[in-house]
Amino acid sequence: MLSNSLIELDRAHLVHPVASYRGHEKQGVRVLASGKGATVTDAQGHQLIDGFAGLWCVNAGYGHETIVEAAARQMRELPYATAYFGLGSEPAIRLAAELAERAPGDLDHVYFTLGGSDAIDSTIRFIRYYWIARGQPQRDQFISIEQGYHGSSTVGAGLTALPNFHAGFGIPFDWQHKIPSPYPYRNPVGEDPKSIIEASLAALRAKIEAVGADRVAAFYAEPIQGSGGVIVPPRGWMKAIRTLCKEYGILFVADEVITGFGRTGPLFACSEDDIVPDFMTTAKGLTSGYVPMGAVFMADHVYQVIADGAGASAVGHGYTYSAHPVSAAVGLEVLRLYEGGLLENGIKAGARLMAGLESLKSHPLVGDVRGRGMLAAIELVTDKAAKTPLPTEAAPARRVFDRAWDNGLVIRAFANGVIGYAPPLCCTEADIDAIIERTAKTLDQTLEDPDIRRAVKG
């Protein structure tokens, strides 16, 4: 089928996620045809470095035959096995055990989902069950962070604190509360780490007291706020917030859907932050995006309360595709690849990526460079001293994404002028250098636009 036919079929039938439907109909789809390593090729043969690993997920890179073989072998042997009725499959059992062995602290129990959004939904279900089993049903209030992202399901999108995910949907719910993001580049207290941590602790304590300390069930945080603009809190921030939650007996949920599986360096960012959460959610890199799968890690002390509370009764939460054997087989092979050299390569490539982006800091449009490992961002401004964002009427996200695409680079262009990077861990030095070179070219071209040139100060 010709690519132009695909474009028309797409316009007529495929509903795209987080898109202006009318805008997409007008522009038309860009069809990706193949991928290898860190490179993808579209239907016209245009090759691009995938600087965003699909949607922060193809951590291992494209075209690993061993992953394909693992999936095909499992499909031939046993393509599906339910985890209901006390049944199971070897890949799912082994993957749960391998993950629990590597997880921080006592995160010994793993519940498999289809992705990150339903992993978050599952934590809400488990947390409600936990507090009812503890005899504290009044603990039904949840706190998260402004500019945080915790999925796009109905309740998860309420924990998410991004306007697009609320507008027109009647969320957040009145039991979902927010505190300000640490956001060092734009924090009212400035960029001093100690001041940011103290401000966040004060905000969380105030919110807990306002809601009622005996009513708060859980607090949600990403080690790095991904969809909010790759916001990197200061070192020690996660640990300080975790400690405060413990003080109040509030369950702490670390959302590692983006940061998990080598994205920031180690297998899990929580280990780098030196914390053990009560729950940890993962997805994306769990299978490197080759097949859908997510996972909820549950601390032993939480599991025991839920198990004792249920007794002989079933805990009424489940999905048809939970612990899917094909996804689990892929997860096992991806884990083998991570530990067989990809994590180590990702650390080296991440250092090169950060150094390369730092070298762009003198560019007239670059206000901030931030990141950890293979998760990074640059924030574009027209006035560095005032930190003035690019004008909204310039449609910076569309303009920058399109221009980078034409230059052979896939990036995440946020509406506020932030450019996000999350390349595959398999990137070579040449791949990283190409990301930096093509970013620089994109910035130079954007600076030459008359409306941007007029807005730039200095």
C-alpha positions in Angstrom: 0.0 0.0 0.0 1.3 3.4 -1.0 2.2 5.8 1.8 -0.3 8.4 0.6 -3.1 5.8 0.9 -2.0 5.1 4.5 -2.2 8.9 5.2 -5.8 8.9 4.0 -6.7 5.8 5.9 -5.2 7.3 9.0 -7.1 10.5 8.6 -10.4 8.5 8.2 -10.0 6.0 11.0 -7.0 6.1 13.4 -7.6 8.2 16.6 -4.2 9.4 17.8 -3.3 9.8 21.4 -2.9 13.4 22.8 -3.5 15.1 19.5 -5.5 17.9 18.0 -7.8 15.7 15.9 -8.5 18.6 13.4 -4.9 19.6 13.4 -3.8 16.0 12.7 -6.3 15.6 9.9 -4.9 18.7 8.3 -1.2 17.7 8.7 -1.5 14.0 8.1 0.5 11.2 9.6 4.2 10.5 9.3 4.5 6.8 8.8 7.5 5.0 10.4 8.5 1.9 8.4 11.6 0.4 10.2 14.1 0.8 12.9 17.6 -0.5 13.8 19.7 0.5 16.7 19.0 4.1 17.5 17.8 4.9 14.0 14.3 4.8 12.5 13.3 5.2 8.9 10.0 6.6 7.6 7.9 5.4 4.6 9.8 7.9 2.3 13.2 6.4 3.3 14.1 9.4 5.5 16.5 8.2 8.3 16.4 9.8 11.7 18.2 9.3 15.0 15.5 8.5 17.5 16.4 10.8 20.3 13.3 9.9 22.2 13.3 6.1 22.0 9.8 6.0 20.7 7.9 7.4 23.8 10.8 7.1 26.3 10.5 3.3 26.0 12.7 1.6 23.4 15.6 1.6 25.9 17.3 -1.3 24.3 17.1 0.1 20.8 15.5 -1.3 17.7 16.1 -4.6 15.9 17.3 -7.0 18.6 16.8 -10.4 17.0 17.1 -12.1 20.4 14.0 -10.2 21.6 12.1 -11.2 18.5 13.1 -14.8 19.0 12.1 -14.8 22.6 8.6 -13.6 21.7 8.3 -16.0 18.7 9.4 -19.0 20.8 6.9 -18.2 23.5 4.1 -17.7 21.0 4.8 -21.1 19.6 4.9 -22.8 23.0 2.2 -20.9 24.9 0.9 -17.7 23.4 -1.4 -16.9 26.3 -1.9 -18.1 29.9 -4.3 -16.4 32.4 -3.0 -15.7 35.9 -6.5 -16.1 37.2 -7.7 -19.3 39.0 -4.3 -19.9 40.4 -2.8 -20.5 37.0 0.4 -19.1 35.6 3.3 -19.4 33.1 7.0 -19.9 33.6 8.1 -16.6 31.9 5.8 -14.5 34.2 6.9 -16.3 37.3 10.6 -16.0 36.4 10.3 -12.4 35.4 8.6 -11.5 38.7 11.3 -13.2 40.7 14.1 -11.6 38.7 12.6 -8.1 39.1 12.0 -8.6 42.8 15.6 -9.7 43.3 16.8 -6.4 41.7 14.3 -4.0 43.2 15.2 -1.8 46.1 14.6 -3.1 49.7 11.5 -5.2 50.3 9.7 -4.5 47.0 9.3 -8.3 46.8 5.9 -8.6 45.1 5.1 -7.8 41.5 1.7 -7.3 39.9 1.9 -7.2 36.1 -0.2 -4.7 34.1 -0.4 -3.7 30.4 1.4 -0.4 30.8 2.1 2.6 33.0 -1.4 4.1 33.3 -3.0 0.9 34.6 -0.1 0.3 36.9 -0.9 3.7 38.5 -4.6 2.7 38.6 -3.6 -0.6 40.3 -1.7 1.3 43.0 -4.8 3.3 43.8 -6.9 0.2 44.1 -4.2 -1.6 46.3 -3.8 1.5 48.5 -7.5 1.9 49.2 -7.7 -1.8 50.0 -4.6 -1.5 52.3 -6.1 1.3 54.4 -9.5 -0.4 54.7 -7.7 -3.6 55.8 -5.8 -1.5 58.3 -9.1 -0.2 59.7 -8.6 3.4 58.4 -11.0 3.8 55.6 -11.0 7.5 56.0 -7.5 7.6 54.4 -8.8 8.2 50.9 -7.0 11.4 49.9 -4.0 11.3 47.4 -1.3 13.9 46.8 0.9 14.3 43.8 3.0 17.1 42.2 2.2 19.9 39.8 3.7 19.2 36.3 3.8 15.5 37.2 2.5 12.8 35.0 0.9 9.6 36.3 -0.9 8.2 33.2 -3.9 9.0 31.1 -6.6 6.7 32.6 -9.5 8.4 34.4 -8.0 8.3 37.9 -4.4 8.4 36.9 -5.0 11.5 34.8 -6.3 13.2 37.9 -3.0 12.5 39.7 -1.3 13.9 36.6 -1.0 17.7 36.8 -0.9 18.8 33.2 -3.7 21.0 31.8 -4.3 18.9 28.6 -5.1 15.8 30.6 -7.7 17.6 32.7 -9.5 20.0 30.2 -12.8 18.6 29.2 -12.6 15.5 31.3 -14.0 16.6 34.6 -10.9 15.9 36.6 -9.0 16.0 38.9 -11.3 14.6 41.5 -11.8 16.3 44.9 -9.7 13.6 46.6 -6.7 14.4 44.4 -4.4 17.2 45.7 -1.2 18.8 44.4 1.9 20.5 45.7 4.3 22.7 43.6 7.0 21.1 41.5 10.6 21.4 42.7 11.5 22.8 39.2 14.9 24.2 39.9 15.1 26.5 36.8 11.8 28.2 37.7 11.4 27.7 41.4 10.3 30.9 43.3 13.0 30.2 46.0 15.7 30.1 43.3 18.0 27.2 42.3 19.7 26.5 45.6 19.1 22.7 46.3 18.7 23.1 50.0 16.1 25.9 49.6 14.2 23.9 47.0 14.1 20.8 49.3 13.0 22.9 52.3 10.2 24.6 50.2 8.9 21.2 49.0 8.9 19.8 52.5 7.0 22.8 53.8 4.5 22.6 50.9 3.9 18.9 51.5 3.6 19.3 55.3 1.1 22.2 54.8 -1.0 20.1 52.3 -1.1 17.1 54.6 -2.2 19.3 57.5 -4.8 21.0 55.4 -6.2 17.8 54.0 -5.9 16.1 57.4 -3.0 13.9 58.5 -5.3 11.0 59.3 -6.9 11.2 55.8 -4.0 11.1 53.4 -3.5 7.7 51.9 -0.5 8.2 49.6 1.9 10.5 47.9 3.1 10.1 44.3 6.4 11.3 42.8 8.5 10.7 39.7 12.3 10.6 40.4 12.4 13.0 37.4 9.2 14.6 36.1 9.1 13.4 32.5 6.1 14.8 30.7 6.2 17.9 32.7 9.4 18.9 30.9 12.1 16.6 32.3 12.3 18.4 35.6 15.2 17.1 37.7 14.8 17.7 41.4 18.0 18.3 43.5 19.9 15.4 44.9 18.3 14.4 48.2 14.9 15.7 47.3 13.3 12.3 46.9 14.8 11.0 50.1 13.6 14.0 52.1 10.1 13.7 50.8 10.1 10.0 51.4 11.2 10.6 55.0 8.4 13.1 55.6 5.8 10.7 54.3 7.1 8.1 56.7 6.7 10.6 59.5 3.0 10.9 58.8 2.5 7.2 58.0 1.6 8.0 54.3 2.4 5.4 51.6 5.0 6.6 49.1 4.6 5.7 45.4 7.6 6.1 43.1 6.5 6.3 39.5 9.4 4.9 37.5 7.5 4.3 34.3 9.9 6.6 32.5 13.0 6.4 34.8 13.1 2.7 35.2 15.4 0.2 33.3 18.6 2.3 32.8 17.1 5.5 31.7 18.9 7.5 34.4 21.9 5.1 34.7 21.0 2.3 37.2 18.2 -0.2 36.6 15.9 1.8 38.9 16.4 5.5 39.8 15.1 4.9 43.3 18.4 3.0 44.1 20.3 6.1 43.0 18.1 8.3 45.2 18.7 5.9 48.1 15.0 5.3 48.9 12.7 2.3 49.2 9.1 3.3 48.3 6.0 1.4 49.4 5.1 1.0 45.7 7.0 1.4 42.5 5.4 1.5 39.1 7.3 0.6 35.9 6.5 0.0 32.2 8.1 1.3 29.0 11.7 0.0 29.4 10.4 -3.2 31.0 10.0 -4.7 27.6 11.8 -1.9 25.7 8.5 -1.1 24.0 8.6 -4.3 21.9 5.3 -5.5 23.5 3.0 -3.9 26.1 3.7 -4.6 29.8 3.8 -2.7 33.1 4.5 -3.7 36.6 3.6 -2.6 40.1 6.2 -3.5 42.7 4.7 -3.8 46.2 6.6 -3.7 49.5 6.3 -6.8 51.6 4.8 -5.0 54.5 2.0 -3.7 52.3 1.4 -7.1 50.7 1.0 -8.8 54.1 -1.6 -6.3 55.2 -3.6 -6.8 52.0 -3.2 -10.6 52.1 -4.3 -10.8 55.7 -7.1 -8.4 55.2 -8.5 -10.5 52.4 -8.0 -13.8 54.2 -9.7 -16.6 52.2 -11.5 -14.0 49.9 -10.2 -13.0 46.5 -8.6 -9.5 46.2 -10.9 -8.3 43.4 -8.5 -6.7 41.0 -7.2 -8.1 37.8 -6.7 -7.8 34.1 -7.1 -10.4 31.3 -3.5 -9.7 30.1 -1.8 -9.4 33.5 1.4 -11.6 33.5 1.1 -12.2 29.8 3.6 -15.0 28.9 4.8 -13.4 25.6 5.4 -10.0 27.3 7.1 -11.7 30.2 9.4 -13.7 27.8 10.4 -10.4 26.1 10.9 -8.8 29.6 13.3 -11.5 30.6 15.4 -11.1 27.4 15.4 -7.4 27.6 16.7 -7.6 31.2 19.4 -9.9 30.0 20.4 -7.4 27.4 20.5 -4.5 29.9 22.8 -6.4 32.2 24.8 -7.8 29.3 26.2 -4.3 28.5 23.4 -1.9 27.7 23.3 -0.4 31.1 27.0 0.2 31.0 26.8 1.7 27.5 23.9 3.9 28.6 25.9 5.4 31.4 28.8 6.3 29.0 26.4 7.6 26.3 24.4 9.6 28.9 27.6 11.3 30.0 28.4 12.2 26.4 24.8 13.4 25.8 24.9 15.7 28.9 28.3 17.1 27.9 27.0 17.7 24.4 23.9 19.5 25.5 25.9 21.6 28.0 28.1 22.7 25.1 24.9 24.3 23.6 24.3 26.4 26.7 25.9 29.5 25.1 23.4 29.4 22.3 21.1 32.5 22.4 18.0 30.4 22.7 19.1 27.9 25.5 18.2 29.0 29.0 18.7 25.7 30.8 20.2 22.3 30.3 19.2 19.5 32.7 19.1 15.7 33.0 20.5 12.5 34.4 21.9 9.8 32.3 19.9 9.2 29.1 17.1 11.5 30.2 17.7 15.2 29.4 16.2 18.5 28.3 17.1 21.9 27.2 14.7 24.8 27.9 14.5 27.5 25.2 14.0 31.2 26.1 14.2 34.5 24.4 15.7 36.3 27.4 18.2 34.4 29.5 18.2 36.8 32.4 14.4 37.0 32.6 14.0 33.3 31.6 11.3 34.4 29.1 9.8 31.4 27.3 9.4 31.4 23.5 6.2 33.2 22.5 3.2 30.9 22.5 2.0 32.3 19.2 5.2 31.0 17.6 3.9 27.4 18.2 7.4 26.4 19.4 6.6 22.7 19.9 5.3 22.2 16.3 8.1 24.3 14.8 11.0 22.7 16.6 9.7 19.1 16.2 9.1 19.6 12.4 12.5 21.2 11.9 14.4 18.6 13.9 12.5 15.9 11.9 13.7 17.4 8.7 17.2 17.5 10.1 17.1 13.7 10.8 16.3 13.8 14.6 13.3 12.8 16.6 12.9 14.8 19.9 10.1 15.6 22.3 9.1 19.2 21.8 7.0 20.4 24.7 4.6 23.3 24.3 6.5 25.5 26.7 9.6 25.4 24.6 11.4 22.5 26.3 13.1 19.9 24.1 13.3 16.5 25.7 15.7 13.7 25.0 15.6 10.0 25.9 17.7 8.1 23.4 18.1 4.3 23.4 20.8 3.0 25.7 22.5 1.3 22.7 23.5 4.7 21.2 27.1 4.9 19.8 29.3 7.9 20.2 28.4 8.8 16.6 24.7 8.6 17.5 25.1 11.0 20.4 27.2 13.4 18.4 24.6 13.4 15.7 21.9 14.2 18.2 23.9 17.2 19.4 24.8 18.4 15.9 21.2 18.2 14.6 19.9 19.9 17.7 22.4 22.8 17.2 21.3 23.1 13.5 17.7 23.1 14.6 18.3 25.9 17.1 20.3 28.0 14.6 17.5 27.7 12.1 14.9 28.6 14.7 16.9 31.6 15.8 16.8 32.9 12.2 13.0 32.9 12.2 11.9 36.6 12.1 9.4 36.3 15.0 12.0 34.6 17.2 14.8 36.9 16.2 12.6 39.9 17.2 11.8 38.4 20.6 15.4 37.5 21.5 17.1 39.8 24.0 20.9 40.1 24.1 
